[in-house]
């Protein structure tokens, strides 16, 4: 007799999340699967999949997990009214991203901004990831912004050793974020958001003041610009999107 419903692994594959994330949703009561196999394994039916779709929608908008359950479980919510609410939320997000677009103008990666080294030293420090075209592009796009000026002022005195240290710190953080991804740590968990906050503080400490909204804009750029996506995904497949999700969740809880 064929068991009804989908396995947790199949649902994770379809939804683009990890099995650990689905287990976490079950543990906190956000998404309890409607059935179990004869062996006691989770089985998800159509109703569960509809609920998961709604959860992922609110996650994409930056809602903390603890706020999503009340939104889904309120018996007074009319389906049509809920669709209108989602439309309004999406419209608000689009407007917010449009306002943030100007901030993106000065958001190139640290090592692509104001590097006062010889070409030989740049290749020695950054290896194959460095290209002089990045600096030219950055100055053309963001040379008249305050962040560019601050970055130029601060990095102008950096030595080769300073850049090597910054790269080492950046690489170490990227490896820890990749480890969290591999371990199935949810991007919007406390651990995931703590890593995102560390990422933001690293930018603030070395280059320019990076507020949470600007940081969220950076996160969007990591998945919209294939060069950034390739850089992060070279560390671990899916890392760019995972980091973006963690950054957006961290920004949401600080700017709510």
ABEGO torsion letter per residue (X at the ends): XBBBEBBAAAAAAAAGBBAAAAAAAAAAGABBBABBBAAGBBBBBAAAAAAAAAAAAAAAAGBBAAAAAAAAABAABBAAAAAAAAAAAAAAAAAAAAAAAAAAAAABBAAABGBBBBAAAAAAAAEAABBAAAAAAAAAAAAABAAAAAAAAAAAABBAAAAAAAAAAAAAAAAAAAAAAAAGBBAABAAAAAAAAAAAAAAAAAABBBBAAAAAAAAAAAAABAAAAAAAAAABBGAAAAAAAAAAAAAAAAAX
